[in-house]
Amino acid sequence: MRDARGKVCLDLGCGTGDFLLQWVLQNPDARGIGVDMSAEALRQARETAERWSVTDRLEFHEAAVGPGPLAVPEAALDTVELVTSMYMLHEFGRNGREAIVDVVRALKAQLPGRHLLALEVEACDPEEFAAQTPPPAHFGRLDYRLIHQLSGQGLPRSQADWHGIFRDAGCSIVDPAS
Ligand SMILES: C[S@@+](CC[C@H](N)C(=O)[O-])C[C@H]1O[C@@H](n2cnc3c(N)ncnc32)[C@H](O)[C@@H]1O
């Protein structure tokens, strides 16, 4: 992201637009395009963009990310230079691992050549996690694990599993340390 300052970022599952707001506030030449299927989240995102006077650099589209083409105007997608997806891709795991692969493959087909930065909560063994010394600063990973299992989204995946999903979808992995 440091190398991408000043670029146009497409945030998939942008929710209330918090990340994109930070993106444009910290990078005066940057622009953001947010996509979410929740009209209410986007209403709040637009309201926040207005409050911070960045409506000229942020736009939001209501659309469902899925295994088909993203229903966002081509004119907007053509300007996209990098793609982010934070805590959204796991949601397709309700329908199994291959469903996530299909979604990533479709995104790659529609947005070729772009880097995708995907954040997800990583799997953990609850007992080992809770027994750490010193204790973890917070127990968010356990909350997440419980809530996602109860809501049918399955258990969080390991980083290796996510890398396998991206590779199966035809992507290559950029080592964050490189
Ligand atoms: C856990 S929230 C994360 C929101 C935001 N990225 C963040 O990090 O705060 C997941 C978001 O993805 C959106 N979402 C889930 N499935 C989606 C889909 N198929 N297409 C578009 N948005 C989706 C939800 O409406 C929600 O806003």
The ligand as an SDF file (V2000), in Angstrom:
LIG
                    3D

 27 29  0  0  0  0  0  0  0  0999 V2000
  -17.3260   -7.9130    7.9990 C   0  0  0  0  0  0  0  0  0  0  0  0
  -17.8960   -6.6120    6.9950 S   0  0  0  0  0  0  0  0  0  0  0  0
  -16.3630   -5.7390    6.6320 C   0  0  0  0  0  0  0  0  0  0  0  0
  -16.5940   -4.3200    6.2060 C   0  0  0  0  0  0  0  0  0  0  0  0
  -15.3150   -3.5350    5.9150 C   0  0  0  0  0  0  0  0  0  0  0  0
  -14.5590   -4.1220    4.8260 N   0  0  0  0  0  0  0  0  0  0  0  0
  -14.4500   -3.4590    7.1490 C   0  0  0  0  0  0  0  0  0  0  0  0
  -13.3750   -4.0390    7.1830 O   0  0  0  0  0  0  0  0  0  0  0  0
  -14.8740   -2.7890    8.1020 O   0  0  0  0  0  0  0  0  0  0  0  0
  -18.2440   -7.4110    5.4550 C   0  0  0  0  0  0  0  0  0  0  0  0
  -18.8690   -6.4800    4.4450 C   0  0  0  0  0  0  0  0  0  0  0  0
  -18.9680   -7.1670    3.2030 O   0  0  0  0  0  0  0  0  0  0  0  0
  -20.2370   -6.9150    2.6460 C   0  0  0  0  0  0  0  0  0  0  0  0
  -20.5390   -8.0620    1.7870 N   0  0  0  0  0  0  0  0  0  0  0  0
  -20.6870   -9.3620    2.1440 C   0  0  0  0  0  0  0  0  0  0  0  0
  -20.9040  -10.1310    1.0850 N   0  0  0  0  0  0  0  0  0  0  0  0
  -20.8850   -9.3040    0.0120 C   0  0  0  0  0  0  0  0  0  0  0  0
  -21.0630   -9.4940   -1.3860 C   0  0  0  0  0  0  0  0  0  0  0  0
  -21.2890  -10.7150   -1.8940 N   0  0  0  0  0  0  0  0  0  0  0  0
  -20.9890   -8.4200   -2.2010 N   0  0  0  0  0  0  0  0  0  0  0  0
  -20.7740   -7.1760   -1.7020 C   0  0  0  0  0  0  0  0  0  0  0  0
  -20.6040   -6.9290   -0.3860 N   0  0  0  0  0  0  0  0  0  0  0  0
  -20.6620   -7.9760    0.4490 C   0  0  0  0  0  0  0  0  0  0  0  0
  -21.1810   -6.7560    3.8220 C   0  0  0  0  0  0  0  0  0  0  0  0
  -22.3390   -6.0180    3.4660 O   0  0  0  0  0  0  0  0  0  0  0  0
  -20.2810   -6.0220    4.8010 C   0  0  0  0  0  0  0  0  0  0  0  0
  -20.3630   -4.6250    4.6420 O   0  0  0  0  0  0  0  0  0  0  0  0
  1  2  1  0
  2  3  1  0
  2 10  1  0
  3  4  1  0
  4  5  1  0
  5  6  1  0
  5  7  1  0
  7  8  2  0
  7  9  1  0
 10 11  1  0
 11 12  1  0
 11 26  1  0
 12 13  1  0
 13 14  1  0
 13 24  1  0
 14 15  1  0
 14 23  1  0
 15 16  2  0
 16 17  1  0
 17 18  1  0
 17 23  2  0
 18 19  1  0
 18 20  2  0
 20 21  1  0
 21 22  2  0
 22 23  1  0
 24 25  1  0
 24 26  1  0
 26 27  1  0
M  CHG  2   2   1   9  -1
M  END
$$$$
